[in-house]
Amino acid sequence: MWASTGWKDYELLDCGKGEKLERWGSYTLVRPDPQAIWNTPRRHPGWKRYDARYARSHTGGGQWVKKDLPQRWQVRYGALTFNIKPMNFKHTGLFPEQAANWDFAMEQIQRAGRPVSVLNLFAYTGAATLACAAAGASVCHVDAARGMVSWARENAKSSGLEDAPIRWIVDDCAKFVEREIRRGRRYDAVIMDPPSYGRGPSGEIWKLEENLYPFVELVTGVLSDRPLFFLINSYTTGLAPSVLTYLLETLLSRRYGGSTVSDELGLPVTHSGLMLPCGATGRWTAEGK
């Protein structure tokens, strides 16, 4: 398991009974988590003194029950600064377990010893985009939600990267990649975090189990002659890391060589010393060529 252990402004204090107790900077939140199915005693004092809790509704959805929580605040990871905003559906605008992938991407870019262009698809609020830009890459950030791209630009400004070579694109990822192929534009690295389920701009349905392979196959069409890495992250329940390994080996290793490794992402739990699993990631790199 790849664990995100470099945080100072985030901490997974405890988890269990379908919830997790987290510290985001100076604020403590309780949020649902489907992986925390164990029924362990809640001895950490934060369970009684949290600043906000996302309470699920029996009819679906839920809402934040707030005590004294600002609309937004900031947390830092290394040189990066992110704006946290509790949203509907329990989210805060940041997935802290992804820090393990940010570190991986930054290391690959810094070790390359050459200019690197990165395509970040389903790029959300831009954490991976900023990590790559901070490491010296030029980045194309693509997300279909205009609000998420605006939030990512806020994060770039907060991180002192507003003038970094980042293209901010609001578009359907597949449609954008198709146009990039026609334009002949190429990228040295790809990062993607596709949803489990969604709808395209014309109402077409996206199901990760059915669409991931042909989509990755499409995206390989924008790779440069010397690709550096290709990273796929997934939060789809039941999708094993080994599936991502086979997919990347099939579409990239047979063409470019290199090697693929896949594993779960995890967050260390302070109170128990255990690790909370948080999805799967597959990483292809040109190493070994």
C-alpha positions, 0 to 999 in steps of 0.5 A, a space after each residue: 500500500 502506498 501511504 501518504 505520510 508527509 502531511 502536517 496540515 492533515 491527519 486521519 485521527 481515527 475511523 470506524 463505524 462507517 466514519 472517519 475523524 480527520 484534522 484539516 489544519 485547525 479544524 476537525 471533521 467527521 465524514 462518512 467512509 464506506 471502507 471503515 466498516 469495523 466497529 471499534 470503540 471511539 475513544 479519541 476525544 475528537 469524536 465528541 469535539 469535532 467542528 463539523 460532521 457530514 450526516 447522511 440522510 435516510 432518504 439519500 444525500 446528507 448535510 453538514 452539521 456545523 458548529 463553528 466552521 468557516 466557509 473556507 480555509 487553507 492547508 499546506 502540503 510542502 510548498 503547495 497550498 489548497 483551499 478547503 471548502 466543505 461541499 455537498 456529498 461530504 467532499 472538501 475539495 481535496 483527497 489527502 491520500 493522493 499526496 502519494 501520487 503527487 510525490 511520485 509525479 514530482 519525483 519523475 519530473 525532477 529526475 527526467 532532466 528534460 522539459 516535461 509536458 503533463 496532461 491531467 484529465 478529470 483534474 478536479 481542483 488541481 492538486 496533481 496539476 500544481 504538484 507537477 507545475 511545482 516540479 517544473 513541468 508544463 501542465 494541461 489541466 482538463 475538467 468538465 466542471 467549470 467550478 472545479 477549474 476555477 477552484 484549481 486556479 484559486 489553488 494555483 494562486 494560493 500556491 504562488 503558481 498563478 504564472 506557471 505554464 498551466 493551460 486551464 481547460 473546461 471540456 469533456 476529457 474524451 472530446 478534448 483528447 480527440 481534438 488534441 490527437 487531430 492537432 498533433 499535440 503530444 504529452 510526456 506524461 498523463 495523469 487521470 482520475 476518471 469517475 466510476 459513473 457519469 454522463 458526457 456532454 451529449 448525454 452518453 453514459 460513462 461506466 468505468 468498467 466498460 469505458 476505461 480501456 478504450 479511453 486509455 487506448 484513446 489517450 495513448 494517442 497523445 503520448 510523445 515519442 519519449 513518454 515519462 509516466 502514465 498514472 491512473 487512479 480509481 475509487 471504483 469499489 471492486 476494481 483491483 489494482 492488478 486490473 490497472 496493471 494489466 491495462 497499462 501493461 497491455 496498452 503501454 509496456 508492449 509499445 514503449 517498454 518500461 514497467 508498471 506497478 499498481 497498489 492501493 492508496 492508504 492513509 495512516 490512522 493515528 489512533 490505531 496505527 492501522 491504514 485506511 484503504 483509499 482506492 487504487 492507483 496504477 503507475 507506468 514508467 519508462 524506467 527499465 527501457 
